Amino acid sequence: MRSLCSQPDGPPCLVIVDGVNFLWCRGTLLKDKTLHCPVTVDRLAIVHHLRRVLRADWRHGAILTSLNIRAAWPTDREKYTPGYLLGKDGFECMDPFIPVPVENYTSAEVDACLRFYAENHWLTNPAAHTPDGRAEIIFLADSNPLELGRVVAEWWLAWKFYRPNLITACTVTTHFCSMSSIATATARSNALHRLRHWLEKSKVRLRPAETGQNFGANFVSSDPATGMALVYFQETTTDELNGIILSAKSAQRRWSSVAPLERSKVLHNVATLVRSEAEWLAELEVLDTGKPIWEARADVDACADSIDLFAGFIPTLSGSHVPVPPNPGSFYYTRREPFGVCAGIGAWNFPFQMAVWKSAPAIAAGNAMVFKPSPLTPLTASRLVELYVKGGCPENLFSVVLGGNEAGQRLVNHPFVAKVSFTGSVAGGRAVLSAAANRIIPGTVELGGKSALIIMPDADLDEAVKGTLMANFYSQGQVCSNAARVYVHKTILKEFQAKLLSAVDSLRVGDPFCPSTSMGAMITAEHKEKVQKYIQSAIAEGATLLTDDKPAMFPPSSPLSSGHFLRPCVLANCRDDMTAVKEEIFGPVLTLLTFESENEVIQRVNNRSVHLFSRMVNHYVFQ
């Protein structure tokens, strides 16, 4: 027993329990591999992060002691020991967690679980008792952080067998409204652990933000779900860009001389590597974008398939020859030649797909690609650089430059760039095409829009609702092809609206690492505010808000409390001249409009200058 601090009077004593091998609370893994889980005995609630606790005014002092939970149990039940549940590094407040699925257990049961720990600590550690009979406990443990929850389920059943009365004896608290599952907690913490480990070994120009030093960086990428900074980086300078493009040009010369079948084999290798790292890449995508993990997994799977697809095209990239009839033995012929160094600029909503969809076809055709991801989402593109090399591509064949608009302008205007591909805003696309036109080089752009969905009177409304949800709330509505203008025939509006609202109400906004989450976080706080302003303007112009207008909130103790979450929004009684109907919102905002005839609605749908998609839901395919 060792005193860490001592003062004569004040609140109950803080007991720090060291060397615990069995822990069943969410904690914080610090650099010394110590797992910290603050717990209060009297309130049965998680309190402060260790650093905050030790800064607080604990006048009775702090005692270092040990806890052996198993000493209070029968010998033949010794195998029932709690597994670990690792929380997220650096959070000021922690929550307890219970085995998956969380819905199977009540707040009272979780309270009882903490009471069980407190009572066993009391029985096995007399030194932990305080003069007034109360104690605040911090459990500490040294162990492998990856041994997570291995025996929690067995221990839970044993605990319920030995302490059945505690479940009904406990008072339900409100603290546990932010409970999550073991899978969610471990996925987030493991993703952060792997991110740190990767950055420590990698040559990528990203630095972990957890060090508290920004290394003079002028950009920071943060986790949208928590607001926590992930990485710092500096914008690529003009001199650095010159070096990157010269290296890409050299790599392209070597790559274009490789036989087509060999190039195809290399790209198939890259696709295999993407699949082998699919879960890790999906986790990076979640940290970068805030989108749900199930969506990120689908993105990565699609990327692997895309690389395989373009690898399969390589042997077919040949020219043609055409005989010249008046001259026997004469013919015209064409030969396909790579451009050289291509530039790609991606958006933040699908960062890995952007990097793959721009680089894979370019590399398949014998080009090099210098890619600039959005400064908000640099992680997966940076990892893709390493996967291309690992798969057999020459080093620097795919390169990443970092930064904002200025870095993009320097890239597009570089004299050695022979082709440009851009995905982003209309304003950005206009600037890119203008620069490409000035240099007389080809440019490809995919920009934003304001698409529409038409629900005809003979439509299957259940299927129509499914399509409407996908077209508006997938990826938090941050999709350029979003069909936010939903035109419903007036004869079915009431029934469709009822089904739609019921379905929207079932959508779960929450932790992107939770498999049951429907919608994750908006990319930034600024973008969230922009979307909210569109909602407010629509209401001011006469629209009716049909959904909950309260922001998606989490308890202060939850790491998600600083995230950028929005609930799905449905606006009725909308008109074509409303700002929210005319302009791209890029968020989870659905506007309902009615129509009476097919000709009328088609004319109204086509009355927008910019839209990427139009959809119709009806019974007859050829209508």
Rosetta blueprint (number, residue, H / E / L):
1 M L
2 R E
3 S E
4 L E
5 C E
6 S L
7 Q L
8 P L
9 D L
10 G L
11 P L
12 P L
13 C L
14 L E
15 V E
16 I E
17 V E
18 D L
19 G L
20 V L
21 N L
22 F L
23 L L
24 W L
25 C L
26 R L
27 G L
28 T E
29 L E
30 L L
31 K L
32 D L
33 K L
34 T E
35 L E
36 H E
37 C E
38 P E
39 V E
40 T E
41 V L
42 D L
43 R L
44 L L
45 A E
46 I L
47 V L
48 H E
49 H L
50 L H
51 R H
52 R H
53 V H
54 L H
55 R H
56 A L
57 D L
58 W L
59 R L
60 H L
61 G L
62 A E
63 I E
64 L E
65 T E
66 S L
67 L L
68 N L
69 I H
70 R H
71 A H
72 A H
73 W L
74 P L
75 T H
76 D H
77 R H
78 E L
79 K L
80 Y L
81 T L
82 P L
83 G L
84 Y E
85 L L
86 L L
87 G L
88 K L
89 D L
90 G L
91 F L
92 E L
93 C E
94 M L
95 D L
96 P L
97 F L
98 I E
99 P L
100 V L
101 P L
102 V H
103 E H
104 N H
105 Y L
106 T L
107 S H
108 A H
109 E H
110 V H
111 D H
112 A H
113 C H
114 L H
115 R H
116 F H
117 Y H
118 A H
119 E H
120 N H
121 H H
122 W H
123 L H
124 T H
125 N L
126 P H
127 A H
128 A H
129 H L
130 T L
131 P L
132 D L
133 G L
134 R L
135 A L
136 E E
137 I E
138 I E
139 F E
140 L E
141 A E
142 D E
143 S L
144 N L
145 P L
146 L L
147 E L
148 L E
149 G L
150 R L
151 V L
152 V H
153 A H
154 E H
155 W H
156 W H
157 L H
158 A H
159 W H
160 K H
161 F H
162 Y H
163 R L
164 P H
165 N H
166 L H
167 I H
168 T H
169 A H
170 C L
171 T L
172 V L
173 T L
174 T L
175 H H
176 F H
177 C H
178 S H
179 M L
180 S L
181 S E
182 I H
183 A H
184 T H
185 A H
186 T H
187 A H
188 R H
189 S H
190 N H
191 A H
192 L H
193 H H
194 R H
195 L H
196 R H
197 H H
198 W H
199 L H
200 E H
201 K H
202 S L
203 K L
204 V L
205 R L
206 L L
207 R E
208 P E
209 A H
210 E H
211 T H
212 G L
213 Q L
214 N L
215 F L
216 G L
217 A L
218 N L
219 F E
220 V E
221 S E
222 S E
223 D L
224 P L
225 A L
226 T L
227 G L
228 M L
229 A E
230 L E
231 V E
232 Y E
233 F E
234 Q L
235 E L
236 T L
237 T L
238 T H
239 D H
240 E H
241 L H
242 N H
243 G H
244 I H
245 I H
246 L H
247 S H
248 A H
249 K H
250 S H
251 A H
252 Q H
253 R H
254 R H
255 W H
256 S H
257 S L
258 V L
259 A L
260 P H
261 L H
262 E H
263 R H
264 S H
265 K H
266 V H
267 L H
268 H H
269 N H
270 V H
271 A H
272 T H
273 L H
274 V H
275 R H
276 S H
277 E L
278 A H
279 E H
280 W H
281 L H
282 A H
283 E H
284 L H
285 E H
286 V H
287 L H
288 D H
289 T H
290 G L
291 K L
292 P L
293 I H
294 W H
295 E H
296 A H
297 R H
298 A H
299 D H
300 V H
301 D H
302 A H
303 C H
304 A H
305 D H
306 S H
307 I H
308 D H
309 L H
310 F H
311 A H
312 G H
313 F H
314 I H
315 P H
316 T H
317 L L
318 S L
319 G L
320 S L
321 H E
322 V E
323 P E
324 V L
325 P L
326 P L
327 N L
328 P L
329 G L
330 S L
331 F E
332 Y E
333 Y E
334 T L
335 R L
336 R L
337 E L
338 P L
339 F L
340 G L
341 V E
342 C E
343 A E
344 G E
345 I E
346 G L
347 A L
348 W L
349 N L
350 F L
351 P H
352 F H
353 Q H
354 M H
355 A H
356 V H
357 W H
358 K H
359 S H
360 A H
361 P H
362 A H
363 I H
364 A H
365 A L
366 G L
367 N L
368 A E
369 M E
370 V E
371 F E
372 K E
373 P L
374 S L
375 P L
376 L L
377 T L
378 P L
379 L H
380 T H
381 A H
382 S H
383 R H
384 L H
385 V H
386 E H
387 L H
388 Y H
389 V H
390 K H
391 G H
392 G L
393 C L
394 P L
395 E L
396 N L
397 L L
398 F E
399 S E
400 V E
401 V L
402 L L
403 G L
404 G L
405 N H
406 E H
407 A H
408 G H
409 Q H
410 R H
411 L H
412 V H
413 N L
414 H L
415 P L
416 F L
417 V E
418 A E
419 K E
420 V E
421 S E
422 F E
423 T E
424 G L
425 S L
426 V H
427 A H
428 G H
429 G H
430 R H
431 A H
432 V H
433 L H
434 S H
435 A H
436 A H
437 A H
438 N H
439 R H
440 I L
441 I L
442 P L
443 G E
444 T E
445 V E
446 E E
447 L L
448 G L
449 G L
450 K L
451 S L
452 A E
453 L E
454 I E
455 I E
456 M L
457 P L
458 D L
459 A L
460 D L
461 L H
462 D H
463 E H
464 A H
465 V H
466 K H
467 G H
468 T H
469 L H
470 M H
471 A H
472 N H
473 F H
474 Y H
475 S H
476 Q H
477 G H
478 Q L
479 V L
480 C L
481 S L
482 N L
483 A L
484 A L
485 R E
486 V E
487 Y E
488 V E
489 H E
490 K L
491 T L
492 I L
493 L H
494 K H
495 E H
496 F H
497 Q H
498 A H
499 K H
500 L H
501 L H
502 S H
503 A H
504 V H
505 D H
506 S L
507 L L
508 R L
509 V E
510 G L
511 D L
512 P L
513 F L
514 C L
515 P L
516 S L
517 T L
518 S L
519 M E
520 G L
521 A L
522 M L
523 I L
524 T L
525 A H
526 E H
527 H H
528 K H
529 E H
530 K H
531 V H
532 Q H
533 K H
534 Y H
535 I H
536 Q H
537 S H
538 A H
539 I H
540 A H
541 E L
542 G L
543 A L
544 T E
545 L E
546 L L
547 T L
548 D L
549 D L
550 K L
551 P L
552 A L
553 M L
554 F L
555 P L
556 P L
557 S L
558 S L
559 P H
560 L H
561 S H
562 S H
563 G L
564 H L
565 F L
566 L L
567 R L
568 P L
569 C E
570 V E
571 L E
572 A E
573 N L
574 C L
575 R L
576 D L
577 D L
578 M L
579 T H
580 A H
581 V H
582 K H
583 E L
584 E L
585 I L
586 F L
587 G L
588 P L
589 V E
590 L E
591 T E
592 L E
593 L E
594 T E
595 F E
596 E L
597 S L
598 E H
599 N H
600 E H
601 V H
602 I H
603 Q H
604 R H
605 V H
606 N L
607 N L
608 R L
609 S L
610 V L
611 H L
612 L L
613 F L
614 S E
615 R E
616 M E
617 V E
618 N L
619 H L
620 Y L
621 V L
622 F L
623 Q L
